[in-house]
Amino acid sequence: MRDDEAVTGWALAARTGDERAVEQFVRATQLDVRRYVTHLSGDPQATDDLVQDTYVRALRSLPRFEGRSSARTWLLTIARRVVADRIRSLAARPRLAATDDWQTAAERVQPRGVPGSTRASRWPNCWRRWRRSGGRRSCSRSCWGCRTRRRPG
C-alpha cells in the first residue's frame, strides 16, 4: 500500500511541474502499464506504441488529476482506454490482403448481376443507347441492364 501512496504523491507533485516527480512516477508505473497493455491488446509488437500513447495522455491530463483514487489506478484506466481506442481504430480500417493478385481476389467477392460485375460489363453502353432512344430501344443482346429496364408489352 505504501507504493501506491508514493506513486500518487509523485503524480500530485508532477501536476505542479516537478520534472523529478514526473520521472519517478513514470519509472514506478512503467512495468505495470507495459504488462497491462500487452495483456489487453494481445499484440506484443504494438506494446511500445500503446505505452507511449498512455503516458502522453496521462501527462497531458495530469494537471486535472485530483488524487481521489491512486495514481496507478488512474493510469491503468487511461491505458485501458488507449488499448480500446486502438482496437476500435483497427476494426474500422480495411484489412490488408496477403495476396499479390488483388484484382482476382476483388472479382471473386464481387456480387453478380450488379453494375461493374462481369455479367453487367456492357450495361453502361446499353444504358446510354437506351437513354438516347428516349426509352424506346434496348440493345439487341439480353444483357443484365436491358433485361431490367424492359417493359412488358
N, C-alpha and C positions, 0 to 999 in steps of 0.2 A: 504494500500500500504506500510505503514511503516513496517508491519510484514514481508512482502516478502523481503524487503531490509535487515532487521535484520537477517533473515534466510540465505540469500545469503551471508551476511557478516560473519556469523558463518561458513558457508561452505568454504568460501575462507580462513578464519583463520585456519580451520581444515586441509586444504591442507598442511599447514606447520608443522602439528603435534601437534597442540594445543589441548590437551585432553579435556579441559573445553569447548572449542568451539564445539568439536565433540558431547559432552554430550548435550549441548544446542541445537545443530542442530537436534539431534535425538528426544529430548523431544518436540521441537517445531513442528516437522513434523509427529510424530508417529501416532497421531489420524487421520490425513488426509490420510496417507498411509494405515492404517488399514481399514478405511471406503472405500477407493477406491478399495483396493484389495478384500474386501468382496463383494462389488458390482460387480466387474468384474468376479470374479470366481464363484459366486453363491454358494460357499461352505464354510459356517462359520467354519467348523471344520478344514479346511486347512488354515485358515487365519493366524494363528501364524507362521506357516512354511513359508508362502509366504512373510509375513512382514520381517521375519528374513532373507530370501534369498534376499529380496530387499535391506536391509541395508548392507548385506555382499557385494553385487555387488557394491552398491553405495560407501561404504568406500574403496573398492579396487580401484575404478576408481576416487576417489576424487582428487588425485593429477592432473588428467587430466581436472578437471572441471575449466573452464575459466571464468565463470560468465557472459557469453553472454546472457543467459536467467536467470530467477530467479531459485534459487536452488530448490524451491518447484516444479516447472515445470519439471526440470531435474530429480528430484527424482520420480515424478509420472510417467514419461516416462519409467524410469527403472522398476517401479512397474508393468506397463502395459506389458512390455516385459517378466517379471518374470511370470506373470499370463499366457501369451500366450505360453511360454515355457512349463509350467505345463500342460496346456490343450493339447498341442501337444504331450507331452510325455504320457499322459493318453490315448490319442487316439491311440497311437502306441502299447500300452500294451494290451495283451489279457484280456478280462474281466472275472472276476470270476463268476462262476455259483452258484446260490443259491440252488443247489441240491447236495445231498449226493451221488446219483446214477449217477455219471459222465459217466460211461460206456454206460448205456442205452441212455443217452442224446447224446453222441457222435455217437452211432449207428443209432439213429433216423435221424441225419443230414447227415450220410454217403451216398454218391451217389450210386445208384445201377449200377451194371454192370462194376465196375472197380476193379482192383486187391485189395484185402483186404476187400471187402464187403462180405456180407453173401452169395450172389449168386456165387461169384467167389472164395470162400474159398479154393476149391480144385485146383485152377489154377496153383499154383507153382509146385505141384506134376505132373500135366499133362504136364506142360512146360518142366520139367526135362525129363519125359518119351519121349516126342516128340523130344527133342534135342538128347537124347541117340540113338534114332532110325534113326537119320540123317534126320528128317523131313518126314519120310515115314508113321509113325503111329501116330494116335492120340488116346486119351483114348476112351473107349467104351461108356462112358457117353457123353451126349452132354452138357458139361459144357461151360461156357462162354469163357474160354481160348481156348478150342479146336474149338469151332464154329468160332472164329475169325481168326484162322490160317488155317482152311481147305481150300484146293484149289478145285475149281470145277473140276470134272474130272471123 
